[in-house]
Amino acid sequence: MKYVLSLILSLTVVLTFSQRKVKYDELESKNALMYVVGENTPYTGKCFTLYDNGKLGMGGYYVNGQMNGDWIWWYKDGNKKRYAQYKNGIKHGKSIYYYKNGVKKSEIIYDENKNIRQISYNQKGEIIPNPSMSKFKN
């Protein structure tokens, strides 16, 4: 009995923590969901791209064919380019953009894909007026 319980626990841990990982170009979009080419079930697992120099270009997770959780994009030199949080395929939480020098360019907070707050920075990291909001001023 002890052996059976141990086996069940081991299988549960393996199945829970093993995740599929595919390159982005192995996926295709069908009806706004992502699938591995040739498969009929929406993809769940890690997705990534690589630059020709072998460095990561992008990485994140799909759940049932939709972007979920933390996604990160990098410049070719390895510096972070963008960070975004997704929930059920839409932006939800922080999205942060970076200049090539690694300094934060902007931080946007989304609630169910709606921009609720945005802060912009110059290349020195100093807060600047938000360029996209200036059109709303009288």
Stockholm file with secondary structure:
# STOCKHOLM 1.0

chainA/1-138         MKYVLSLILSLTVVLTFSQRKVKYDELESKNALMYVVGENTPYTGKCFTLYDNGKLGMGGYYVNGQMNGDWIWWYKDGNKKRYAQYKNGIKHGKSIYYYKNGVKKSEIIYDENKNIRQISYNQKGEIIPNPSMSKFKN
#=GR chainA/1-138 SS CHHHHHHHHHHHHHHHHCCCEEEGGGEEEETTEEEETTCSSBCCEEEEEECTTSCEEEEEEEETTEEEEEEEEECTTSCEEEEEEEETTEEEEEEEEECTTSCEEEEEEEETTEEEEEEEECTTSCEECCGGGGGGCC
#=GC SS_cons         CHHHHHHHHHHHHHHHHCCCEEEGGGEEEETTEEEETTCSSBCCEEEEEECTTSCEEEEEEEETTEEEEEEEEECTTSCEEEEEEEETTEEEEEEEEECTTSCEEEEEEEETTEEEEEEEECTTSCEECCGGGGGGCC
//
